[in-house]
Amino acid sequence: ESVYPVELSHIYLEKHTLDEAHNFVLDLAVTTGLLGTAAFLLLLAALYYYLARHLRQVRSPPEQLLIIALLAALSGYIAEQFFGIPQPADQVQFWAIAALTLALSALPHDEATPDALQRSLPSLRGTDPTAWNVAARGSLAVTGSILIIALIIYANVNVVRADIYLTKAQNLVERQDVPDAVRSLQAAVNAAPYHGTFYLSLAQTYTGLVNNMENNADKERLLRSAAETMEKAERVEPLNTMYFRDSAKIYALWAQTLDKSKAVQADDYYRRATLLSPNYVDLMNERARFRASWGDYTSALAILQASLDRDQEWPFTYYDLGKLYQQMGRQADATIAYQQTISLRPGEWGAYLGLAESLLAQGLPEQALSPAQTYLQK
């Protein structure tokens, strides 16, 4: 069950997936429970404790600066997590900070005596502990620097590169240069394979090409490529509702254009998407429209009624009910549904047209005149 209040969807963005809080700690509490949240907070406390202890112990200015930098990076990470949705790049940086903190805790510090170092490192007896300490710290600095640079490139620079490829692809699509757009999106996926967004854009581009193809073999190839691309996105982010929704759209188009048997997979993807976001009524309505397009009016009506149980103030549910009732020949019920749509959203012009049509179908031309005129004057 989603913890996001349905009522906020009327204040926030319409037709938007509301599946994550803009607060990592709250989102963690929802997804992992109190035990998981407590474990994460304990880890944060342990990292702060070890870094603060190291800062008191060390005397070397370079090492002090390293610890201060780690404390600042950790504090910045925490501040960001209280106001944003965690991204893979953020998590890579966090675990890099944790790894460096652990490495620091394993090293001897300035107040350690030579005898203590000899006892803790029996294999190095006979060597100068001070020299070993300097060498170890130098190795740590070099290794840590290389690791940090590699992580910055992997987790940040590559994402920026992928965004550049994505922007380039969008411009190419606007100029109708779709083949180059696809190549640019493939480059984005290769640059940041751990971000599902780029897979989604590539799959949507494949899908957009289908209706432009005359050859069924080309359509099949594009739809298959789109479906396989979305499967990769789902593996990267298995809890993202939008990926399952887009997969449903791909299979729905596949069923409508080439292979009716794909309708089963489309409906299953809709089912899985609604399980991830059960309060996302617009998604439920989309599944109902899909069922109705295949003549399954009974189940479509059941889904829309369940959608109303979730949210009785969403105008588009009543609009979809009006369309469905018209298809079922229930014109009086369609009239009521369209009137409810208009009362909740007076600017929904399609509802005026539907209302006029349903009234005409009932033999009420005079009553149909007013909504028809409103529609024509929009």
VOPAGU-2260 file (C-alpha; in pm, 1 decimal, decimal comma):
REM VOPAGU-2260
SITE   aa  ch    i         X         Y         Z
SITE  GLU   A    0       0,0       0,0       0,0
SITE  SER   A    1     136,2     340,7     -93,6
SITE  VAL   A    2     192,0     586,0     190,0
SITE  TYR   A    3     166,2     886,9     -41,6
SITE  PRO   A    4    -168,8    1060,4      22,0
SITE  VAL   A    5    -391,9    1047,4    -283,2
SITE  GLU   A    6    -510,2    1404,2    -222,8
SITE  LEU   A    7    -161,8    1543,3    -290,9
SITE  SER   A    8    -182,7    1427,3    -652,2
SITE  HIS   A    9    -430,6    1713,2    -709,4
SITE  ILE   A   10    -178,4    1963,8    -577,2
SITE  TYR   A   11     128,7    1805,4    -730,7
SITE  LEU   A   12     166,0    1710,2   -1096,9
SITE  GLU   A   13    -115,7    1539,1   -1281,2
SITE  LYS   A   14     -26,3    1205,5   -1440,6
SITE  HIS   A   15     292,6    1186,8   -1237,7
SITE  THR   A   16     427,9     882,2   -1061,0
SITE  LEU   A   17     441,5     940,7    -686,9
SITE  ASP   A   18     651,6     649,2    -569,8
SITE  GLU   A   19     935,3     808,3    -371,5
SITE  ALA   A   20     967,3    1066,0     -95,9
SITE  HIS   A   21    1207,1    1355,8    -143,1
SITE  ASN   A   22    1372,8    1242,7     178,2
SITE  PHE   A   23    1595,1     935,9     175,0
SITE  VAL   A   24    1551,2     861,3     544,9
SITE  LEU   A   25    1171,4     863,2     519,6
SITE  ASP   A   26    1187,1     655,7     203,1
SITE  LEU   A   27    1421,0     412,4     378,9
SITE  ALA   A   28    1178,5     384,1     669,5
SITE  VAL   A   29     894,8     301,6     430,3
SITE  THR   A   30    1091,3      44,9     227,0
SITE  THR   A   31    1306,5    -123,6     494,8
SITE  GLY   A   32    1118,4     -56,2     818,0
SITE  LEU   A   33    1253,5      57,0    1153,2
SITE  LEU   A   34    1526,4    -207,8    1161,0
SITE  GLY   A   35    1673,0    -102,8     825,1
SITE  THR   A   36    1652,4     266,2     912,8
SITE  ALA   A   37    1816,8     207,3    1250,8
SITE  ALA   A   38    2099,6      13,6    1084,6
SITE  PHE   A   39    2163,3     297,5     837,3
SITE  LEU   A   40    2158,2     564,3    1109,2
SITE  LEU   A   41    2394,2     351,8    1320,7
SITE  LEU   A   42    2632,6     331,8    1025,1
SITE  LEU   A   43    2625,2     710,8     987,7
SITE  ALA   A   44    2693,1     755,4    1359,0
SITE  ALA   A   45    2984,6     510,0    1341,9
SITE  LEU   A   46    3139,4     694,6    1045,3
SITE  TYR   A   47    3115,0    1028,2    1226,2
SITE  TYR   A   48    3261,1     876,1    1542,8
SITE  TYR   A   49    3563,7     723,8    1368,1
SITE  LEU   A   50    3634,2    1034,7    1162,1
SITE  ALA   A   51    3608,7    1261,4    1467,8
SITE  ARG   A   52    3837,5    1026,9    1664,1
SITE  HIS   A   53    4094,5    1020,1    1383,5
SITE  LEU   A   54    4087,5    1398,6    1362,0
SITE  ARG   A   55    4179,8    1424,6    1731,0
SITE  GLN   A   56    4456,6    1167,6    1700,0
SITE  VAL   A   57    4646,1    1273,8    1390,2
SITE  ARG   A   58    4905,6    1550,5    1382,0
SITE  SER   A   59    4991,1    1559,7    1013,3
SITE  PRO   A   60    4822,6    1856,7     834,3
SITE  PRO   A   61    4767,9    1659,5     509,7
SITE  GLU   A   62    4594,6    1380,7     699,2
SITE  GLN   A   63    4390,3    1629,7     898,4
SITE  LEU   A   64    4277,4    1788,9     572,4
SITE  LEU   A   65    4180,7    1446,6     434,7
SITE  ILE   A   66    3965,0    1372,8     739,9
SITE  ILE   A   67    3804,9    1718,6     731,3
SITE  ALA   A   68    3726,4    1663,3     362,3
SITE  LEU   A   69    3565,2    1326,7     441,1
SITE  LEU   A   70    3358,5    1483,8     722,0
SITE  ALA   A   71    3245,7    1761,5     487,8
SITE  ALA   A   72    3159,8    1513,5     211,1
SITE  LEU   A   73    2964,6    1295,4     454,8
SITE  SER   A   74    2776,0    1596,9     590,6
SITE  GLY   A   75    2695,2    1713,0     238,9
SITE  TYR   A   76    2568,4    1368,3     146,8
SITE  ILE   A   77    2339,3    1356,7     451,1
SITE  ALA   A   78    2203,8    1707,1     388,2
SITE  GLU   A   79    2125,3    1617,0      27,2
SITE  GLN   A   80    1949,5    1294,7     128,6
SITE  PHE   A   81    1705,4    1484,2     348,8
SITE  PHE   A   82    1580,5    1685,8      52,1
SITE  GLY   A   83    1622,4    1465,6    -253,3
SITE  ILE   A   84    1574,3    1124,8    -407,8
SITE  PRO   A   85    1888,9     907,6    -383,8
SITE  GLN   A   86    2069,2     848,0    -709,4
SITE  PRO   A   87    2316,4     567,6    -784,6
SITE  ALA   A   88    2599,7     820,6    -806,2
SITE  ASP   A   89    2520,2     944,5    -453,6
SITE  GLN   A   90    2532,0     592,9    -313,6
SITE  VAL   A   91    2866,0     517,8    -482,0
SITE  GLN   A   92    3015,0     829,2    -323,3
SITE  PHE   A   93    2872,9     740,9      18,1
SITE  TRP   A   94    3024,6     393,5      17,5
SITE  ALA   A   95    3354,5     539,9    -103,7
SITE  ILE   A   96    3353,5     767,6     202,5
SITE  ALA   A   97    3272,7     470,4     423,5
SITE  ALA   A   98    3555,8     265,9     267,8
SITE  LEU   A   99    3810,7     543,4     318,0
SITE  THR   A  100    3696,3     587,1     678,2
SITE  LEU   A  101    3742,2     215,3     739,6
SITE  ALA   A  102    4089,5     228,5     584,6
SITE  LEU   A  103    4184,7     516,9     812,8
SITE  SER   A  104    4063,8     328,4    1119,6
SITE  ALA   A  105    4292,4      37,0    1033,0
SITE  LEU   A  106    4607,3     250,5    1021,7
SITE  PRO   A  107    4830,8     332,9    1321,0
SITE  HIS   A  108    4827,5     694,7    1438,9
SITE  ASP   A  109    5087,6     939,0    1560,1
SITE  GLU   A  110    5052,0     859,9    1927,3
SITE  ALA   A  111    5114,2     490,3    1871,9
SITE  THR   A  112    5449,8     383,7    2014,7
SITE  PRO   A  113    5712,9     190,3    1819,1
SITE  ASP   A  114    5675,6    -103,5    2056,7
SITE  ALA   A  115    5301,1    -113,2    2000,0
SITE  LEU   A  116    5353,8    -103,4    1626,3
SITE  GLN   A  117    5603,6    -391,9    1648,5
SITE  ARG   A  118    5357,2    -600,2    1848,3
SITE  SER   A  119    5071,2    -530,7    1603,0
SITE  LEU   A  120    5290,5    -602,5    1300,2
SITE  PRO   A  121    5511,3    -901,3    1390,2
SITE  SER   A  122    5605,6    -958,9    1028,1
SITE  LEU   A  123    5772,4    -618,9    1021,3
SITE  ARG   A  124    5986,8    -657,6    1335,5
SITE  GLY   A  125    6330,3    -521,4    1283,7
SITE  THR   A  126    6206,3    -239,0    1060,4
SITE  ASP   A  127    6161,4     120,5    1158,4
SITE  PRO   A  128    5792,3     163,6    1262,0
SITE  THR   A  129    5802,4     534,0    1191,8
SITE  ALA   A  130    5920,4     474,5     838,3
SITE  TRP   A  131    5652,3     208,2     790,1
SITE  ASN   A  132    5390,7     452,5     920,5
SITE  VAL   A  133    5495,4     722,1     673,4
SITE  ALA   A  134    5501,8     473,3     386,9
SITE  ALA   A  135    5159,9     336,0     478,7
SITE  ARG   A  136    5007,6     679,4     496,6
SITE  GLY   A  137    5162,7     772,4     164,9
SITE  SER   A  138    5027,9     457,7       3,6
SITE  LEU   A  139    4684,6     530,3     147,6
SITE  ALA   A  140    4690,9     883,5       9,2
SITE  VAL   A  141    4788,4     765,1    -338,9
SITE  THR   A  142    4540,6     476,4    -338,2
SITE  GLY   A  143    4262,8     693,7    -200,2
SITE  SER   A  144    4327,5     964,1    -457,9
SITE  ILE   A  145    4317,9     714,0    -743,3
SITE  LEU   A  146    3998,5     558,9    -605,7
SITE  ILE   A  147    3827,6     893,7    -562,3
SITE  ILE   A  148    3923,1    1009,6    -912,6
SITE  ALA   A  149    3799,5     681,8   -1061,0
SITE  LEU   A  150    3470,5     708,2    -870,4
SITE  ILE   A  151    3420,9    1069,3    -977,1
SITE  ILE   A  152    3467,9     969,9   -1340,3
SITE  TYR   A  153    3247,9     661,2   -1309,1
SITE  ALA   A  154    2968,9     810,5   -1100,2
SITE  ASN   A  155    2960,1    1171,0   -1219,4
SITE  VAL   A  156    3149,8    1243,8   -1537,7
SITE  ASN   A  157    2989,5     950,8   -1718,7
SITE  VAL   A  158    2643,6    1064,4   -1611,1
SITE  VAL   A  159    2718,5    1411,9   -1745,8
SITE  ARG   A  160    2836,0    1253,9   -2072,4
SITE  ALA   A  161    2515,8    1050,3   -2089,3
SITE  ASP   A  162    2305,5    1364,3   -2030,9
SITE  ILE   A  163    2488,2    1535,4   -2316,5
SITE  TYR   A  164    2412,8    1240,0   -2544,2
SITE  LEU   A  165    2048,4    1249,4   -2432,3
SITE  THR   A  166    2014,2    1622,0   -2505,6
SITE  LYS   A  167    2177,9    1570,0   -2844,2
SITE  ALA   A  168    1934,9    1286,1   -2919,4
SITE  GLN   A  169    1635,6    1501,2   -2830,3
SITE  ASN   A  170    1753,5    1771,4   -3071,3
SITE  LEU   A  171    1806,7    1509,7   -3342,2
SITE  VAL   A  172    1454,9    1373,3   -3294,1
SITE  GLU   A  173    1313,4    1725,4   -3335,6
SITE  ARG   A  174    1503,0    1749,3   -3665,3
SITE  GLN   A  175    1364,2    1407,9   -3772,7
SITE  ASP   A  176    1714,6    1258,9   -3770,6
SITE  VAL   A  177    1604,1     948,2   -3582,2
SITE  PRO   A  178    1889,4     707,5   -3676,7
SITE  ASP   A  179    2149,9     945,4   -3531,8
SITE  ALA   A  180    1924,0    1002,0   -3230,1
SITE  VAL   A  181    1916,5     627,3   -3163,7
SITE  ARG   A  182    2296,2     609,6   -3189,3
SITE  SER   A  183    2328,7     899,7   -2946,5
SITE  LEU   A  184    2091,8     732,4   -2698,9
SITE  GLN   A  185    2284,0     406,4   -2726,6
SITE  ALA   A  186    2597,7     601,8   -2640,6
SITE  ALA   A  187    2414,9     747,8   -2337,1
SITE  VAL   A  188    2321,3     398,1   -2219,2
SITE  ASN   A  189    2680,2     279,7   -2262,1
SITE  ALA   A  190    2811,3     580,3   -2068,8
SITE  ALA   A  191    2574,1     534,4   -1773,1
SITE  PRO   A  192    2440,0     177,6   -1777,5
SITE  TYR   A  193    2327,1     204,3   -1415,1
SITE  HIS   A  194    2070,0     479,5   -1490,6
SITE  GLY   A  195    1734,4     354,6   -1615,1
SITE  THR   A  196    1634,7     695,3   -1754,3
SITE  PHE   A  197    1854,9     653,8   -2060,3
SITE  TYR   A  198    1712,8     309,2   -2134,4
SITE  LEU   A  199    1363,9     459,0   -2110,8
SITE  SER   A  200    1444,9     734,5   -2362,1
SITE  LEU   A  201    1595,7     480,8   -2603,0
SITE  ALA   A  202    1292,1     251,6   -2576,8
SITE  GLN   A  203    1052,2     541,8   -2632,7
SITE  THR   A  204    1245,9     640,9   -2943,7
SITE  TYR   A  205    1219,2     287,3   -3079,8
SITE  THR   A  206     845,3     287,2   -3009,4
SITE  GLY   A  207     796,2     624,5   -3177,0
SITE  LEU   A  208     937,3     484,2   -3500,0
SITE  VAL   A  209     691,3     195,1   -3525,6
SITE  ASN   A  210     402,7     385,0   -3682,5
SITE  ASN   A  211     636,8     527,6   -3945,7
SITE  MET   A  212     729,9     182,0   -4070,5
SITE  GLU   A  213     538,1       8,9   -4347,3
SITE  ASN   A  214     718,2    -323,9   -4325,7
SITE  ASN   A  215     591,4    -551,2   -4046,3
SITE  ALA   A  216     937,5    -702,2   -4001,6
SITE  ASP   A  217    1077,1    -354,6   -3923,7
SITE  LYS   A  218     794,8    -291,2   -3677,6
SITE  GLU   A  219     864,2    -625,0   -3507,7
SITE  ARG   A  220    1234,4    -545,2   -3481,4
SITE  LEU   A  221    1170,3    -203,8   -3326,0
SITE  LEU   A  222     912,9    -332,0   -3077,1
SITE  ARG   A  223    1140,5    -617,0   -2973,5
SITE  SER   A  224    1431,2    -375,4   -2926,3
SITE  ALA   A  225    1209,9    -145,3   -2719,2
SITE  ALA   A  226    1089,2    -432,2   -2498,3
SITE  GLU   A  227    1442,9    -564,1   -2443,5
SITE  THR   A  228    1566,5    -214,4   -2359,7
SITE  MET   A  229    1294,6    -169,8   -2098,4
SITE  GLU   A  230    1383,4    -504,4   -1943,8
SITE  LYS   A  231    1732,9    -365,6   -1883,8
SITE  ALA   A  232    1583,6     -53,7   -1724,6
SITE  GLU   A  233    1370,6    -270,9   -1495,9
SITE  ARG   A  234    1679,3    -463,9   -1383,7
SITE  VAL   A  235    1857,8    -138,8   -1300,4
SITE  GLU   A  236    1560,9       9,7   -1110,9
SITE  PRO   A  237    1318,8    -273,9   -1029,6
SITE  LEU   A  238    1084,2     -53,5    -824,9
SITE  ASN   A  239    1028,5     219,2   -1082,6
SITE  THR   A  240     661,1     223,0   -1178,3
SITE  MET   A  241     717,3     417,9   -1497,9
SITE  TYR   A  242     934,2     144,5   -1647,4
SITE  PHE   A  243     661,9    -115,9   -1606,4
SITE  ARG   A  244     406,4     129,9   -1741,3
SITE  ASP   A  245     615,2     195,4   -2051,7
SITE  SER   A  246     668,1    -177,6   -2102,0
SITE  ALA   A  247     290,4    -217,5   -2089,8
SITE  LYS   A  248     254,1      49,5   -2359,2
SITE  ILE   A  249     511,2    -124,9   -2578,6
SITE  TYR   A  250     332,0    -459,2   -2559,6
SITE  ALA   A  251      -6,3    -288,2   -2607,0
SITE  LEU   A  252     119,5    -130,5   -2930,0
SITE  TRP   A  253     267,4    -465,6   -3030,9
SITE  ALA   A  254     -71,5    -629,4   -2977,2
SITE  GLN   A  255    -257,3    -360,8   -3170,4
SITE  THR   A  256     -24,9    -360,1   -3471,5
SITE  LEU   A  257     114,6    -711,0   -3512,4
SITE  ASP   A  258      45,3    -978,6   -3253,6
SITE  LYS   A  259    -274,3    -985,5   -3048,6
SITE  SER   A  260    -123,0   -1238,3   -2808,0
SITE  LYS   A  261     104,5    -961,9   -2672,4
SITE  ALA   A  262    -202,2    -813,4   -2502,6
SITE  VAL   A  263    -153,6   -1064,6   -2219,8
SITE  GLN   A  264     197,0    -932,6   -2148,7
SITE  ALA   A  265      75,4    -573,4   -2173,2
SITE  ASP   A  266    -193,0    -633,6   -1913,8
SITE  ASP   A  267      52,9    -815,0   -1686,6
SITE  TYR   A  268     288,3    -516,5   -1698,1
SITE  TYR   A  269      -2,4    -286,8   -1608,9
SITE  ARG   A  270     -82,5    -518,0   -1317,2
SITE  ARG   A  271     276,3    -507,8   -1191,4
SITE  ALA   A  272     290,4    -129,1   -1227,5
SITE  THR   A  273     -28,5     -82,6   -1023,4
SITE  LEU   A  274     110,3    -312,8    -755,1
SITE  LEU   A  275     410,4     -81,4    -723,2
SITE  SER   A  276     192,6     233,4    -712,1
SITE  PRO   A  277    -153,9     126,4    -593,9
SITE  ASN   A  278    -270,6     484,0    -536,0
SITE  TYR   A  279    -175,6     597,7    -886,9
SITE  VAL   A  280    -530,8     619,2   -1019,9
SITE  ASP   A  281    -434,5     751,5   -1362,7
SITE  LEU   A  282    -236,0     432,1   -1415,0
SITE  MET   A  283    -538,8     226,2   -1314,3
SITE  ASN   A  284    -748,4     423,6   -1561,3
SITE  GLU   A  285    -496,5     358,3   -1837,1
SITE  ARG   A  286    -522,5     -13,5   -1770,2
SITE  ALA   A  287    -902,3      15,6   -1786,6
SITE  ARG   A  288    -880,1     192,0   -2124,1
SITE  PHE   A  289    -653,2     -85,4   -2247,7
SITE  ARG   A  290    -902,1    -351,8   -2136,8
SITE  ALA   A  291   -1187,6    -161,0   -2300,6
SITE  SER   A  292    -995,1    -133,1   -2628,5
SITE  TRP   A  293   -1006,6    -513,4   -2646,7
SITE  GLY   A  294   -1378,7    -525,4   -2570,6
SITE  ASP   A  295   -1340,1    -637,1   -2209,0
SITE  TYR   A  296   -1587,3    -381,7   -2076,8
SITE  THR   A  297   -1672,7    -570,6   -1759,2
SITE  SER   A  298   -1319,6    -577,9   -1619,8
SITE  ALA   A  299   -1254,8    -221,8   -1743,6
SITE  LEU   A  300   -1557,5    -103,7   -1546,5
SITE  ALA   A  301   -1438,5    -290,8   -1236,8
SITE  ILE   A  302   -1096,5    -123,3   -1260,0
SITE  LEU   A  303   -1248,7     223,1   -1295,7
SITE  GLN   A  304   -1476,6     162,3    -999,5
SITE  ALA   A  305   -1172,7      53,8    -795,6
SITE  SER   A  306   -1001,8     374,0    -912,0
SITE  LEU   A  307   -1295,5     575,3    -777,2
SITE  ASP   A  308   -1264,7     393,1    -446,8
SITE  ARG   A  309    -906,7     523,8    -429,3
SITE  ASP   A  310    -989,6     880,5    -527,7
SITE  GLN   A  311   -1340,1    1016,7    -584,2
SITE  GLU   A  312   -1214,3    1362,7    -680,6
SITE  TRP   A  313   -1003,4    1269,6    -983,9
SITE  PRO   A  314   -1200,1    1409,9   -1283,3
SITE  PHE   A  315   -1035,6    1191,5   -1546,7
SITE  THR   A  316   -1175,3     876,5   -1389,1
SITE  TYR   A  317   -1528,9    1005,5   -1447,9
SITE  TYR   A  318   -1432,0    1102,6   -1802,7
SITE  ASP   A  319   -1305,7     749,4   -1870,8
SITE  LEU   A  320   -1624,8     612,5   -1716,3
SITE  GLY   A  321   -1829,8     828,5   -1951,7
SITE  LYS   A  322   -1641,3     695,8   -2255,5
SITE  LEU   A  323   -1679,1     338,4   -2132,0
SITE  TYR   A  324   -2050,4     374,1   -2063,1
SITE  GLN   A  325   -2095,8     509,1   -2417,0
SITE  GLN   A  326   -1918,4     204,3   -2556,9
SITE  MET   A  327   -2144,5     -16,5   -2345,0
SITE  GLY   A  328   -2457,2     165,5   -2464,6
SITE  ARG   A  329   -2534,2     298,4   -2115,3
SITE  GLN   A  330   -2596,5     656,0   -2227,5
SITE  ALA   A  331   -2773,7     775,6   -1910,1
SITE  ASP   A  332   -2478,9     661,2   -1696,1
SITE  ALA   A  333   -2241,1     827,2   -1942,9
SITE  THR   A  334   -2430,6    1154,9   -1902,3
SITE  ILE   A  335   -2391,0    1143,6   -1524,9
SITE  ALA   A  336   -2019,2    1062,5   -1553,9
SITE  TYR   A  337   -1954,9    1350,4   -1794,6
SITE  GLN   A  338   -2146,7    1592,1   -1573,0
SITE  GLN   A  339   -1932,3    1485,5   -1279,8
SITE  THR   A  340   -1619,4    1542,2   -1489,0
SITE  ILE   A  341   -1728,8    1895,4   -1577,3
SITE  SER   A  342   -1814,1    1977,3   -1215,6
SITE  LEU   A  343   -1462,2    1878,2   -1107,2
SITE  ARG   A  344   -1279,6    2017,0   -1412,5
SITE  PRO   A  345   -1480,8    2273,6   -1608,5
SITE  GLY   A  346   -1203,1    2309,2   -1865,3
SITE  GLU   A  347   -1212,3    1944,9   -1976,0
SITE  TRP   A  348   -1360,1    2017,8   -2318,3
SITE  GLY   A  349   -1387,0    1655,2   -2425,9
SITE  ALA   A  350   -1640,0    1601,5   -2147,7
SITE  TYR   A  351   -1873,7    1859,2   -2306,4
SITE  LEU   A  352   -1858,3    1676,6   -2637,1
SITE  GLY   A  353   -1918,7    1341,0   -2467,7
SITE  LEU   A  354   -2209,3    1487,8   -2271,6
SITE  ALA   A  355   -2368,2    1624,6   -2588,7
SITE  GLU   A  356   -2327,7    1289,8   -2766,6
SITE  SER   A  357   -2478,4    1092,4   -2476,8
SITE  LEU   A  358   -2777,2    1328,2   -2456,5
SITE  LEU   A  359   -2834,1    1304,9   -2831,6
SITE  ALA   A  360   -2820,5     925,2   -2807,2
SITE  GLN   A  361   -3102,5     947,2   -2549,9
SITE  GLY   A  362   -3314,0    1160,4   -2783,6
SITE  LEU   A  363   -3255,5    1486,1   -2594,4
SITE  PRO   A  364   -3128,6    1728,8   -2861,5
SITE  GLU   A  365   -3233,3    2044,4   -2677,0
SITE  GLN   A  366   -3037,3    1946,8   -2366,8
SITE  ALA   A  367   -2742,0    1847,7   -2585,6
SITE  LEU   A  368   -2724,6    2192,5   -2746,2
SITE  SER   A  369   -2567,9    2374,9   -2453,0
SITE  PRO   A  370   -2268,7    2141,4   -2394,6
SITE  ALA   A  371   -2218,3    2118,6   -2771,0
SITE  GLN   A  372   -2197,6    2497,9   -2799,4
SITE  THR   A  373   -1955,4    2511,7   -2505,9
SITE  TYR   A  374   -1734,3    2258,5   -2679,3
SITE  LEU   A  375   -1739,2    2448,0   -3009,1
SITE  GLN   A  376   -1656,9    2778,6   -2837,2
SITE  LYS   A  377   -1357,7    2641,6   -2643,4
